[in-house]
Amino acid sequence: MPPDAVVMQTLGGCFVTQTTYVAAKLGIADLLKDGQQTVKELAVETKTHERSLYRILRTLVSCGIFTETGRGVFANNSASELLQTDIKGSLRNMAIWMGEEPHWRVYGEMLHSVKTGEAAWAKVHGEDVFPYLFGTNRELGEIFNRAMTSFSGAVLPAIIEAYDFSEVNTVADIAGGFGHLLAGVLKANPNMKGVLFDLPNPLEGAKTLLEKEGVADRANLVAGDFFREVPVEADVYILKHIIHDWDDERDVVILKNIAASMPRGGKVLVCEMVVPEGNEPDFSKIMDMEMLVSPGGIERTATEFKELFENAGFRLTRIIPTRSPIKIIEAVMD
């Protein structure tokens, strides 16, 4: 591809994100789940401008999302099916989260993050991302939660099958939200007990989920703030998609608070993407831009994880691949 085409295609990435968002928000893939439809039919069902909708769908077809079976006739393909609402591995909620205006607007201040090292979210919205999502704008917070839950749908089984929990008596899921991962680990290990540690709000929803999954009798819920203390004793502490939300200084605080309660022989499992050391394309490098502008965190290389653990008094023992983009980074007290 000529150099100018490379640059122009890169610059057009923002257009593709928004076209995908529009299709997801309108529920186009759901409307096509039973078969192809004309753009005229889709425009009537979605109450949109027919010609403009056609242009959106034509663009997505050119990117490999949806297929045009005849002039102005569209159908799902294997990519667009992932924008359906109720299928395994759905990415519809993720597409909506990425394109919602309060989130989208933060990227317009990326230069602020590069100049200052600070998350752009606070500059745009006047407060950090998590207080905003779970206090100021709870509607967007619900969209975020649904996006994270749907993304985790494919990740959780990969984590559970990749790590040998057979010798673990008690596992603690730190900042585990509604408890999806803990429930999966407990169901796969019937003799294990678990602890779910998080802020009070998500724990309310966790009670219902753990009961539904049939593991509530083996799960203890503990409310708290991991920046203050983690008053939980377990053999294994899991942090899934937590460490990448914060900078090194705050991550060291979290890890040291875990260490203060960890019994001898305990382990920490950090479940995150690991950025390759070289310059080859990898989704973790794109996701790192979200960490830069929204929470102010970082996606790390293996070397950076090693240094982070050492600064908190841990030793990285191994990095376990899974059948997902997520790796399991295991560490013990040094």
Order of alpha helices (4+ residues) and beta strands (2+ residues): alpha-alpha-alpha-beta-alpha-alpha-beta-beta-alpha-alpha-alpha-alpha-alpha-beta-alpha-beta-alpha-beta-beta-alpha-beta-alpha-alpha-beta-beta
